[in-house]
Amino acid sequence: MAEDGHKTATGQNVENTIEYMSKELSRLLNESRTDGRSELRDYAVSLLQGETETTQTEEPAREDSAQPSTPFSPVALSIPFLLIGIILLPLFAPVGLLMLLLAIIMGVGGWLALMFRRK
């Protein structure tokens, strides 16, 4: 609870500072020449965007490091090969047979790898 109050106070201070600085910047822009205001405003916005994009105050939480990546699954890849082989078999038999053979080899190899893999 005390940390939340401290974070809120710090956030409030940051908001107050930003509000003060934006009012000061607006005052300076309004005091400038009329014909150069739009260029100065664009310049100020581009500076602000450039600085905020390169500066990070908090490091984002990495969820991908907590979970290991999924391994390659030959069984999953054999299913599209099987479907493509079935479709190509009546159209172009040699390619269809090759795809069916590839799907069968990948499926059997994948199932064997799943059976003998240790966790």
C-alpha positions as CSV (number, residue, x, y, z in Angstrom):
1,M,0.0,0.0,0.0
2,A,2.8,2.4,0.9
3,E,4.5,1.6,-2.4
4,D,1.3,2.4,-4.3
5,G,1.1,5.8,-2.6
6,H,4.7,6.5,-3.4
7,K,4.2,5.5,-7.1
8,T,1.1,7.7,-7.2
9,A,2.9,10.6,-5.7
10,T,5.8,10.1,-8.2
11,G,3.4,9.8,-11.1
12,Q,1.6,13.0,-9.9
13,N,4.9,14.8,-9.8
14,V,5.8,13.7,-13.3
15,E,2.3,14.8,-14.6
16,N,2.7,18.2,-12.9
17,T,6.2,18.6,-14.4
18,I,4.9,17.7,-17.9
19,E,2.0,20.0,-17.6
20,Y,4.3,22.9,-16.5
21,M,6.7,22.2,-19.3
22,S,4.0,22.0,-21.9
23,K,2.6,25.4,-20.8
24,E,6.1,26.9,-20.9
25,L,6.6,25.5,-24.4
26,S,3.2,26.9,-25.5
27,R,4.1,30.3,-24.1
28,L,7.4,30.3,-25.9
29,L,5.8,29.3,-29.2
30,N,3.1,32.0,-28.8
31,E,5.8,34.6,-28.2
32,S,7.6,33.7,-31.4
33,R,7.0,35.3,-34.8
34,T,3.7,34.4,-36.4
35,D,5.2,33.1,-39.7
36,G,7.5,30.7,-37.9
37,R,5.1,29.2,-35.3
38,S,4.0,26.2,-37.3
39,E,7.6,25.2,-38.1
40,L,8.6,25.6,-34.5
41,R,5.6,23.6,-33.3
42,D,6.4,20.8,-35.8
43,Y,10.1,20.9,-34.7
44,A,9.1,20.7,-31.0
45,V,6.7,17.8,-31.7
46,S,9.4,15.9,-33.7
47,L,11.9,16.4,-30.9
48,L,9.5,15.1,-28.3
49,Q,8.6,12.1,-30.4
50,G,12.2,11.3,-31.1
51,E,13.2,11.5,-27.5
52,T,10.3,9.5,-26.2
53,E,10.8,6.7,-28.7
54,T,14.4,6.1,-27.8
55,T,14.1,6.4,-24.0
56,Q,12.6,3.6,-22.1
57,T,11.7,4.1,-18.4
58,E,10.5,0.6,-17.8
59,E,11.6,-2.7,-19.2
60,P,8.8,-4.7,-20.7
61,A,8.1,-8.1,-19.2
62,R,9.4,-10.9,-21.3
63,E,6.9,-13.7,-21.5
64,D,8.7,-15.7,-24.2
65,S,11.7,-16.4,-22.0
66,A,9.4,-18.2,-19.4
67,Q,8.1,-20.7,-22.0
68,P,10.4,-22.7,-24.1
69,S,9.8,-22.6,-27.9
70,T,7.7,-25.5,-29.3
71,P,9.8,-28.0,-31.2
72,F,9.4,-28.7,-34.9
73,S,6.7,-31.3,-35.5
74,P,7.0,-33.5,-38.6
75,V,3.6,-35.0,-37.9
76,A,2.0,-31.6,-38.2
77,L,3.8,-30.9,-41.5
78,S,2.9,-34.3,-42.9
79,I,-0.9,-33.5,-42.8
80,P,-0.7,-30.7,-45.5
81,F,1.6,-32.8,-47.6
82,L,-0.9,-35.7,-47.4
83,L,-3.7,-33.4,-48.4
84,I,-1.7,-31.9,-51.3
85,G,-0.6,-35.4,-52.4
86,I,-4.3,-36.6,-52.5
87,I,-5.3,-33.6,-54.5
88,L,-2.4,-33.9,-57.0
89,L,-2.6,-37.7,-57.4
90,P,-5.4,-37.6,-60.0
91,L,-4.0,-34.4,-61.6
92,F,-0.3,-35.3,-61.8
93,A,0.4,-38.7,-60.5
94,P,4.2,-38.6,-60.1
95,V,4.1,-35.4,-58.0
96,G,1.1,-36.7,-56.0
97,L,2.8,-40.0,-55.2
98,L,5.9,-38.1,-54.2
99,M,3.9,-35.9,-51.8
100,L,2.1,-38.9,-50.4
101,L,5.4,-40.7,-49.9
102,L,6.9,-37.7,-48.2
103,A,3.9,-37.3,-45.9
104,I,4.0,-40.9,-44.9
105,I,7.7,-40.8,-44.2
106,M,7.4,-37.6,-42.2
107,G,4.3,-38.9,-40.3
108,V,6.0,-42.2,-39.3
109,G,9.3,-40.4,-38.4
110,G,7.4,-37.9,-36.3
111,W,5.4,-40.5,-34.4
112,L,8.6,-42.5,-33.8
113,A,10.3,-39.3,-32.5
114,L,7.4,-38.6,-30.2
115,M,7.5,-42.2,-28.9
116,F,11.2,-42.1,-28.0
117,R,11.5,-38.5,-26.9
118,R,12.2,-38.1,-23.2
119,K,10.8,-35.3,-21.2
